[in-house]
């Protein structure tokens, strides 16, 4: 049985769960060479297979939270956010 043309994008329709299971090695190779591969269940996209280097690049965090805010487009804009000074409300646990 020939492997289906599948993946992501208009020229690569998504893989079905059955075709992904039957052609797992090819699915992995295509994720490495062509980019993310979509797997559908009952016609709906449910999973995307992504090569590890792509995943790590997308999820790499650089710097601290303070660095993130310092690089914000609002840094140095003069935006002032006032904090409400009222006491916290009472509640029961």
PEWO-V438052 format. One record per residue. RES is the residue in one small letter. PSI is psi in whole degrees, 0 to 359 (none if undefined). OMEGA is omega in whole degrees, 0 to 359 (999 if undefined). NEAR is the number of other C-alpha atoms within 12 Angstrom. Layout:
BEGIN
res	psi	omega	near
RES	PSI	OMEGA	NEAR
RES	PSI	OMEGA	NEAR
END
This chain:
BEGIN
res	psi	omega	near
x	129	180	6
x	145	180	9
x	144	180	19
x	156	170	22
x	112	186	23
x	169	178	34
x	235	180	36
x	146	177	26
x	166	184	15
x	329	180	10
x	352	178	10
x	92	179	20
x	159	184	21
x	159	174	32
x	143	168	38
x	162	178	30
x	316	181	27
x	315	181	18
x	327	178	25
x	318	178	30
x	318	183	17
x	335	186	17
x	43	185	22
x	318	180	22
x	317	179	15
x	321	177	24
x	314	179	36
x	314	180	27
x	318	180	21
x	324	176	29
x	323	179	29
x	320	187	20
x	329	186	17
x	346	181	23
x	188	185	24
x	142	181	29
x	127	181	34
x	137	174	33
x	134	181	32
x	153	172	24
x	125	182	17
x	39	176	12
x	359	181	15
x	136	178	15
x	130	181	19
x	334	184	16
x	146	172	20
x	127	176	27
x	124	184	32
x	139	176	26
x	144	182	21
x	314	180	18
x	322	178	15
x	316	180	17
x	313	181	17
x	323	179	12
x	320	181	12
x	334	185	12
x	12	179	10
x	131	178	11
x	127	178	12
x	134	178	13
x	177	181	11
x	176	176	10
x	322	178	11
x	320	177	11
x	320	179	12
x	312	180	14
x	326	179	13
x	330	179	14
x	358	182	15
x	146	176	13
x	340	180	11
x	349	179	13
x	129	179	14
x	8	182	11
x	350	182	11
x	4	178	8
x	127	179	10
x	124	178	9
x	119	182	8
x	136	179	7
x	136	177	7
x	128	184	7
x	0	181	7
x	155	178	8
x	153	178	7
x	153	181	7
x	155	177	7
x	142	175	7
x	158	180	5
x	145	176	4
x	none	999	3
END
